[in-house]
Amino acid sequence: MSVYSRGSAREEARRIFKRIVSTLERIGKKYALLQFPTSYRERSIDLVTVGGSGSDAVIRIKVGHKVSRDEAGDLSRASLALDSVPVVVSDDPSLYDNIVYEKEGVFLMNERTLENMYLRPNEIIALYRKGSIYLVADKEAIRESRAKRNMSLGDVAYLTNLTRKTIYMYEREGGIVSVETAEKLVDVLGSETVKSITLNVLKNEFLRKASKSVRSVDSGKVLEVLEPSGDVYPIKKSAPDYIVRGEEIVTVIDASSKDRFYLPKTAKKVEECVKLSELVDGEVKVLVTPERKEVLEDELSTKIDLNKIILQKVKGGTHPE
């Protein structure tokens, strides 16, 4: 159970957010803060980052270390759509500095670890997965060190007690290795052969392991309307209802049915999606019935530039008009 009350949890989340934003601004990363749902506790995505140095990220700020399946699913699908890495940043005291924890397919860390990943490349940062600690084998450094020492693959395999095939694969592909294997490589080939976990490494691991269920294209009736030229990723607890990844990023809000259309809520979703589309140079589509289109336009006209969105008329229940 969290030691924070609802009010203090919100304040703690704001503190973490300010520290993350300060870090992003120092390295020239652009970002969008997505404030939907308006209740901090109910949303799955807080920040999306692009540009600057380091991998782009889709970030959830948490007070506590629990990551729900809905949060992880949204972070994963949004990250696939936006070519990013899914990150949960928490202040939980059980999280060690410079350790990244893999949880529900996303990466959990405290704000100091994220700051170090972006700002301090000399910090040693490791990945904790299923009870083991991992670092990165540097393929170029391994190859160069072996050549410099005039050692064969067999020599290195013998001295490290690893197979020739394993050494060969490290030289070709690099990748993450257990801390025990990392120590063997360092003992035989030098400290330069092992590196820290970076956001780019986490992104590659995420893409390698992303489940078929996360990668799958939504097959609902919404596709009849969208006729997408790319993959469609459904989002449950954020401003977009879908993100389409094709030649450009399209964020989609489905306000086509009575249970989905509540004017203030829909307007807020549109406002937040416009922020995201401006960040990624994409497009916003709102699926709305003809009778609600004018009402929504009136509501939005004082909040956003209507030229920034496409109001696509559909029949009730997401059918083409």
ChimeraX attribute file (.defattr): number of C-alpha atoms within 10 A of each C-alpha:
attribute: neighborCount
match mode: 1-to-1
recipient: residues
	/A:1	5
	/A:2	11
	/A:3	9
	/A:4	13
	/A:5	9
	/A:6	11
	/A:7	8
	/A:8	12
	/A:9	18
	/A:10	16
	/A:11	14
	/A:12	17
	/A:13	18
	/A:14	13
	/A:15	12
	/A:16	20
	/A:17	20
	/A:18	12
	/A:19	14
	/A:20	20
	/A:21	18
	/A:22	12
	/A:23	18
	/A:24	21
	/A:25	12
	/A:26	12
	/A:27	14
	/A:28	12
	/A:29	17
	/A:30	16
	/A:31	21
	/A:32	21
	/A:33	16
	/A:34	23
	/A:35	19
	/A:36	23
	/A:37	19
	/A:38	14
	/A:39	9
	/A:40	17
	/A:41	13
	/A:42	12
	/A:43	21
	/A:44	30
	/A:45	28
	/A:46	21
	/A:47	20
	/A:48	24
	/A:49	23
	/A:50	21
	/A:51	15
	/A:52	14
	/A:53	12
	/A:54	15
	/A:55	19
	/A:56	23
	/A:57	24
	/A:58	27
	/A:59	24
	/A:60	23
	/A:61	27
	/A:62	25
	/A:63	20
	/A:64	18
	/A:65	20
	/A:66	15
	/A:67	18
	/A:68	11
	/A:69	13
	/A:70	15
	/A:71	22
	/A:72	23
	/A:73	23
	/A:74	23
	/A:75	31
	/A:76	28
	/A:77	25
	/A:78	28
	/A:79	24
	/A:80	23
	/A:81	23
	/A:82	21
	/A:83	17
	/A:84	27
	/A:85	28
	/A:86	29
	/A:87	30
	/A:88	30
	/A:89	25
	/A:90	23
	/A:91	19
	/A:92	16
	/A:93	10
	/A:94	10
	/A:95	18
	/A:96	13
	/A:97	16
	/A:98	22
	/A:99	21
	/A:100	28
	/A:101	23
	/A:102	18
	/A:103	19
	/A:104	15
	/A:105	20
	/A:106	24
	/A:107	25
	/A:108	29
	/A:109	23
	/A:110	25
	/A:111	23
	/A:112	18
	/A:113	22
	/A:114	25
	/A:115	17
	/A:116	18
	/A:117	20
	/A:118	17
	/A:119	16
	/A:120	11
	/A:121	13
	/A:122	10
	/A:123	14
	/A:124	16
	/A:125	22
	/A:126	24
	/A:127	26
	/A:128	18
	/A:129	14
	/A:130	9
	/A:131	6
	/A:132	12
	/A:133	17
	/A:134	22
	/A:135	25
	/A:136	23
	/A:137	26
	/A:138	20
	/A:139	20
	/A:140	16
	/A:141	19
	/A:142	25
	/A:143	19
	/A:144	14
	/A:145	17
	/A:146	19
	/A:147	12
	/A:148	10
	/A:149	10
	/A:150	10
	/A:151	14
	/A:152	12
	/A:153	18
	/A:154	15
	/A:155	14
	/A:156	20
	/A:157	19
	/A:158	12
	/A:159	13
	/A:160	19
	/A:161	11
	/A:162	15
	/A:163	14
	/A:164	16
	/A:165	12
	/A:166	12
	/A:167	21
	/A:168	18
	/A:169	13
	/A:170	20
	/A:171	20
	/A:172	14
	/A:173	13
	/A:174	19
	/A:175	18
	/A:176	24
	/A:177	19
	/A:178	17
	/A:179	17
	/A:180	12
	/A:181	18
	/A:182	20
	/A:183	18
	/A:184	16
	/A:185	24
	/A:186	16
	/A:187	13
	/A:188	17
	/A:189	23
	/A:190	15
	/A:191	14
	/A:192	14
	/A:193	23
	/A:194	25
	/A:195	20
	/A:196	21
	/A:197	24
	/A:198	23
	/A:199	21
	/A:200	15
	/A:201	17
	/A:202	22
	/A:203	23
	/A:204	15
	/A:205	16
	/A:206	21
	/A:207	17
	/A:208	9
	/A:209	10
	/A:210	16
	/A:211	12
	/A:212	8
	/A:213	10
	/A:214	19
	/A:215	16
	/A:216	13
	/A:217	15
	/A:218	15
	/A:219	10
	/A:220	9
	/A:221	12
	/A:222	21
	/A:223	15
	/A:224	12
	/A:225	16
	/A:226	17
	/A:227	8
	/A:228	14
	/A:229	11
	/A:230	16
	/A:231	17
	/A:232	25
	/A:233	26
	/A:234	23
	/A:235	22
	/A:236	15
	/A:237	18
	/A:238	24
	/A:239	28
	/A:240	27
	/A:241	18
	/A:242	24
	/A:243	24
	/A:244	24
	/A:245	21
	/A:246	13
	/A:247	9
	/A:248	15
	/A:249	19
	/A:250	26
	/A:251	26
	/A:252	28
	/A:253	22
	/A:254	22
	/A:255	26
	/A:256	24
	/A:257	17
	/A:258	11
	/A:259	8
	/A:260	14
	/A:261	17
	/A:262	12
	/A:263	15
	/A:264	12
	/A:265	15
	/A:266	19
	/A:267	18
	/A:268	18
	/A:269	24
	/A:270	25
	/A:271	20
	/A:272	19
	/A:273	30
	/A:274	26
	/A:275	17
	/A:276	26
	/A:277	19
	/A:278	13
	/A:279	16
	/A:280	20
	/A:281	12
	/A:282	19
	/A:283	20
	/A:284	23
	/A:285	21
	/A:286	25
	/A:287	26
	/A:288	25
	/A:289	25
	/A:290	16
	/A:291	12
	/A:292	15
	/A:293	18
	/A:294	13
	/A:295	11
	/A:296	20
	/A:297	14
	/A:298	11
	/A:299	14
	/A:300	19
	/A:301	11
	/A:302	9
	/A:303	12
	/A:304	15
	/A:305	11
	/A:306	13
	/A:307	8
	/A:308	14
	/A:309	19
	/A:310	13
	/A:311	20
	/A:312	18
	/A:313	21
	/A:314	23
	/A:315	16
	/A:316	17
	/A:317	18
	/A:318	22
	/A:319	17
	/A:320	17
	/A:321	11
